[in-house]
Amino acid sequence: MEIGCSTVIFRRYELERALEAIRKIGFDYVETQGVGPWCPHVDIEKSDPVRFLDLARHYGFKGVSALWMPNG
């Protein structure tokens, strides 16, 4: 098992800034959040998965997971 960090703790920041901060803290694994307007790092209808993969690679993450739920 590997321990990662969720972007939800950086929900007030853009996704790229959240990923940068999580990597600087020292995490190799990240979980993105897509929870309506509360934590909008991922919008499954609009977000570009290739761009996300490029960002994850850019920051050197070894693995990612995601949590999504509809608004409400």
C-alpha positions in Angstrom: 0.0 0.0 0.0 1.2 3.5 -0.8 0.1 6.7 1.0 -1.0 9.7 -1.1 -2.4 13.1 -0.5 -5.8 14.4 -1.7 -6.2 17.7 -3.5 -9.1 18.5 -1.3 -6.9 20.1 1.3 -5.9 22.6 -1.4 -9.5 23.1 -2.7 -9.3 26.9 -2.7 -6.4 26.7 -5.2 -6.2 25.8 -8.9 -5.4 22.2 -9.6 -1.9 22.9 -10.8 -1.0 24.8 -7.7 -2.5 22.0 -5.6 -0.4 19.3 -7.4 2.7 21.4 -7.0 2.2 21.8 -3.3 1.5 18.1 -2.7 4.6 17.1 -4.6 6.7 19.7 -2.7 5.5 18.2 0.6 7.0 14.9 -0.5 4.0 12.8 -1.7 4.5 10.5 -4.7 0.8 9.7 -5.0 -2.1 12.0 -5.3 -5.9 11.8 -5.3 -7.8 14.5 -7.2 -11.2 15.6 -6.0 -14.1 16.4 -8.2 -16.9 17.3 -5.7 -19.1 19.9 -7.3 -18.4 23.5 -6.5 -16.9 22.6 -3.2 -13.7 21.2 -4.7 -13.7 21.6 -8.4 -10.4 20.1 -9.4 -11.9 17.7 -11.8 -15.1 18.1 -13.8 -15.8 14.7 -15.5 -17.8 16.4 -18.2 -15.2 19.1 -19.1 -11.8 18.2 -17.7 -9.2 16.9 -20.2 -7.7 13.6 -19.0 -4.6 14.0 -21.2 -3.9 17.4 -19.6 -4.3 15.9 -16.2 -1.9 13.0 -17.1 0.6 15.6 -18.4 0.4 17.5 -15.1 0.8 14.4 -13.0 3.9 13.4 -15.0 5.2 17.0 -14.9 5.2 17.0 -11.1 6.6 13.5 -11.0 3.8 11.6 -9.4 4.1 7.8 -9.5 0.4 7.2 -9.3 -3.0 8.9 -9.1 -6.5 8.1 -8.0 -9.7 10.2 -8.1 -12.8 10.9 -6.1 -15.8 12.3 -7.8 -19.5 12.8 -6.9 -22.2 14.9 -8.5 -23.2 18.3 -7.1 -25.4 18.2 -4.1 
